[in-house]
């Protein structure tokens, strides 16, 4: 199935950010890269991996004038020329600027990107996801891995270019599988060792070199919880910017085996009834969307809808 815009909709308490730069629609565009000096540009800024929010806790995008007022007077603050993201609201160019330091902001605060997720619409999430990933890419490829020379954004391709040895470095995307395993009215959710709270999610993992997507689903689930699955069904995909995954979502049915956690990545895993779920991800993430689809399907099957 495809993932619709309302699967990652803004919160019910959404309001207009203080500076009124609001992304209503967003389109990824690479074919024509406008200059960041355009007076009509909007700027997403990243500093120490964090994003600016206004007094409502909403994402702040700066106009060119606001960006200059906030940052341009600080020499050397912007690591490199802002990178083009795409078009907001049909024709509004958007850029991301990665800052070398995190300056104090006027009427705004820096927050971790994950804290913003519940406030973002699907299109806003798309812009933020792209901005975070391009920021990491530009940072990690500021210098050529072959000769050590400084790189620069290519004028016509989405690439960091080493002029000295003519090597190109493109944004890296890491494919992952993420799966909700079901058994009748129950789904298998796990608590990851990196979670500091009682937060349970679906099972996920990276696709290994030479491995198919389907094989990765079977391997990851067995490695983490020692169960076998059957009847894989594709759900959808999502770009996940922590730091640059492409999440490929599936549902699968339990085939055999009892839960035995690996004790390394997973420290708890259980079967949860659809009406008795623990603390789970919101629907801004594909994990939350998988869980919601399962709950809705079971309620429909049991005549609750």
C-alpha positions in Angstrom: 0.0 0.0 0.0 1.1 3.6 -0.4 1.4 6.0 2.5 -1.0 8.9 2.2 -0.4 12.4 3.6 -2.8 11.9 6.4 -0.7 9.0 7.7 1.8 11.6 8.9 -0.4 14.6 9.5 0.2 17.5 11.8 -1.0 17.5 15.4 -4.4 18.8 16.2 -2.8 21.7 18.1 -1.0 22.9 15.0 -0.8 26.7 14.6 1.1 29.1 12.4 4.8 29.6 13.3 5.7 33.0 14.6 7.6 34.0 11.4 4.8 32.7 9.1 7.0 30.7 6.8 4.7 27.7 6.6 5.3 24.7 4.3 1.8 23.5 3.1 3.1 21.4 0.3 6.7 20.3 -0.6 8.2 18.9 -3.7 11.6 17.4 -4.0 13.3 19.0 -7.0 16.8 18.4 -8.3 16.6 19.3 -12.0 17.2 23.0 -11.5 19.1 24.4 -8.5 18.4 28.0 -7.8 21.1 30.2 -6.2 20.8 30.5 -2.4 21.2 34.3 -2.8 17.6 34.4 -4.1 15.7 37.0 -2.1 12.7 34.7 -2.1 14.4 31.7 -0.4 13.4 30.1 2.8 16.1 28.6 5.0 16.1 25.5 7.2 19.1 25.8 9.6 20.9 23.0 11.4 23.4 23.5 14.3 24.9 20.7 16.3 22.2 18.4 14.8 19.4 20.6 16.1 16.7 22.7 14.5 15.2 26.1 15.5 11.6 26.3 16.9 9.4 29.2 17.8 7.5 30.1 21.0 4.8 27.4 20.1 7.5 24.7 19.7 7.0 24.7 15.9 9.7 24.5 13.2 11.1 27.9 12.1 12.1 28.6 8.5 13.9 31.9 7.9 13.3 34.2 4.9 16.5 35.5 3.3 16.3 38.7 5.3 15.7 36.9 8.6 18.5 34.4 7.8 20.9 37.3 7.1 19.8 39.1 10.3 20.3 36.0 12.4 23.4 34.5 11.0 25.2 36.3 8.1 26.9 38.8 10.4 28.8 36.0 12.2 31.9 35.4 10.1 32.5 31.8 9.1 29.3 30.6 10.8 27.7 28.9 7.8 29.9 25.9 6.9 29.3 26.2 3.2 26.8 27.6 0.7 23.2 26.6 1.6 22.0 23.5 -0.2 18.8 23.5 -2.3 16.1 21.3 -0.9 13.1 21.7 -3.1 10.0 23.9 -3.6 7.4 24.7 -0.9 3.9 25.7 -1.8 4.5 25.3 -5.5 7.2 27.8 -6.2 9.0 28.7 -2.9 12.7 27.7 -3.0 13.9 26.1 0.2 17.5 25.7 1.3 19.3 24.0 4.2 22.2 25.8 5.9 24.5 23.8 8.3 26.1 26.0 10.9 29.5 25.4 12.4 28.4 26.7 15.8 25.0 27.0 17.6 24.4 30.7 18.2 21.8 32.1 20.5 18.6 32.9 18.6 16.2 35.8 18.9 12.8 34.5 19.8 13.6 30.9 18.9 15.2 27.8 20.5 17.3 24.9 19.3 15.7 21.5 19.8 16.6 17.9 18.7 14.7 16.9 15.4 12.9 14.0 17.0 11.2 16.4 19.4 9.6 18.1 16.4 8.2 15.0 14.7 4.7 15.1 16.3 4.2 18.7 15.1 5.1 18.1 11.5 2.8 17.6 8.6 3.7 15.0 5.9 5.1 17.7 3.6 7.0 19.5 6.4 8.5 16.1 7.4 9.6 15.6 3.9 11.5 18.9 3.9 13.0 18.3 7.3 14.1 14.8 6.4 15.8 15.9 3.2 17.5 18.8 5.0 18.9 16.7 7.8 20.2 14.1 5.4 21.8 16.6 3.0 23.3 18.3 6.0 25.0 15.1 7.2 26.1 14.3 3.6 27.7 17.7 3.2 29.4 17.5 6.5 30.8 13.9 6.0 32.0 14.7 2.5 33.5 18.2 3.0 36.9 16.6 2.1 37.7 14.1 -0.6 38.3 10.6 0.7 40.9 9.9 -2.0 43.1 12.9 -2.0 42.0 14.9 1.0 41.2 18.1 -0.9 38.2 20.2 0.1 35.1 19.4 -1.9 32.3 21.8 -3.1 28.7 21.3 -4.2 28.5 20.6 -7.9 26.7 23.2 -9.9 24.3 20.8 -11.8 24.3 17.5 -9.9 23.4 16.6 -6.3 27.0 15.8 -5.5 30.0 17.0 -3.6 32.8 17.4 -6.1 36.5 17.2 -5.6 38.0 19.5 -8.3 41.5 18.1 -7.6 40.9 14.5 -8.6 37.4 14.8 -10.1 35.7 12.5 -7.7 32.0 12.8 -7.0 30.3 12.0 -3.6 26.5 11.5 -3.7 24.1 11.4 -0.8 24.2 8.0 0.9 21.0 6.2 1.5 20.9 3.1 3.8 18.1 0.7 3.1 16.4 -0.9 6.1 13.5 -3.3 6.6 10.8 -2.7 9.3 8.1 -5.2 10.0 5.1 -5.8 12.2 4.8 -9.5 13.0 1.2 -10.5 13.8 -0.6 -13.6 15.3 -4.3 -13.1 15.2 -5.3 -10.3 17.5 -1.7 -9.9 18.7 1.3 -8.1 17.3 5.0 -8.6 18.3 6.6 -5.4 19.6 10.1 -5.0 21.1 11.9 -2.7 23.5 15.3 -1.7 22.1 18.3 -1.4 24.4 18.8 2.2 23.3 15.4 3.3 24.6 15.5 5.0 27.9 11.8 4.7 28.4 9.1 2.0 28.2 8.8 2.5 24.4 8.0 -0.5 22.2 8.3 -0.6 18.4 8.2 -2.9 15.4 11.3 -4.9 14.4 13.8 -3.2 12.0 17.3 -3.7 10.7 19.7 -2.8 7.9 19.8 -4.8 4.6 23.2 -6.5 4.3 25.4 -6.4 1.1 24.1 -8.9 -1.4 20.9 -9.6 0.5 17.3 -9.2 -0.9 14.8 -7.2 1.0 12.7 -10.2 1.8 15.7 -12.2 3.1 16.5 -9.3 5.3 13.1 -9.4 6.9 13.4 -13.1 7.7 16.9 -12.7 9.0 16.4 -9.6 11.2 13.3 -11.0 12.9 15.0 -14.4 13.6 18.2 -12.7 14.8 16.3 -10.4 17.2 13.5 -12.5 18.6 14.1 -16.1 17.3 10.7 -16.5 15.5 10.0 -17.4 11.9 7.5 -15.5 9.8 5.4 -16.1 6.6 3.1 -14.2 4.3 5.1 -11.1 3.9 3.1 -8.1 2.6 4.6 -4.9 1.4 3.3 -1.8 3.3 5.2 1.2 2.1 8.4 3.1 2.6 9.7 6.2 4.4 12.8 8.3 4.4 14.1 8.4 7.9 16.8 11.0 8.6 18.5 9.4 11.7 20.9 9.7 9.9 19.9 8.5 6.4 17.7 5.4 6.2 15.1 4.3 3.6 12.7 2.3 5.7 10.9 -0.4 3.7 7.8 -1.6 5.6 6.2 -5.0 5.7 3.6 -6.9 7.7 4.2 -10.6 8.3 2.5 -13.5 10.1 4.0 -15.6 12.8 4.9 -19.0 11.4 6.8 -20.8 14.2 9.0 -20.3 17.3 8.8 -18.7 20.7 10.2 -15.3 21.5 13.8 -15.4 22.6 15.4 -11.9 22.6 19.0 -11.5 21.4 19.9 -9.5 24.5 22.1 -7.2 22.4 19.8 -4.9 20.4 16.6 -6.1 22.1 16.1 -6.4 25.8 12.3 -7.2 25.8 9.8 -8.4 23.2 6.2 -9.5 23.8 2.9 -10.3 22.0 0.5 -7.4 22.6 -3.3 -7.5 22.0 -4.5 -4.7 19.7 -6.5 -3.2 22.5 -3.7 -3.4 25.1 -0.7 -1.8 23.4 2.2 -0.2 25.3 3.8 3.1 24.5 4.4 3.0 20.8 5.6 5.4 18.0 3.3 8.1 16.6 2.1 7.8 13.0 4.7 10.3 11.8 6.9 7.2 11.6 6.3 4.2 9.5 6.5 2.0 12.6 3.5 3.9 14.0 1.7 3.6 10.7 2.3 -0.2 10.7 0.9 -0.5 14.2 -2.1 1.7 13.3 -3.0 -0.4 10.2 -2.8 -3.6 12.3 -5.1 -2.2 15.0 -7.6 -0.9 12.4 -7.6 -4.2 10.6 -8.3 -6.2 13.8 -11.0 -3.9 14.9 -12.7 -4.3 11.5 -12.3 -8.0 11.6 -13.9 -8.1 15.1 -16.8 -5.8 14.1 -15.6 -2.9 16.2 -15.6 -0.4 13.3 
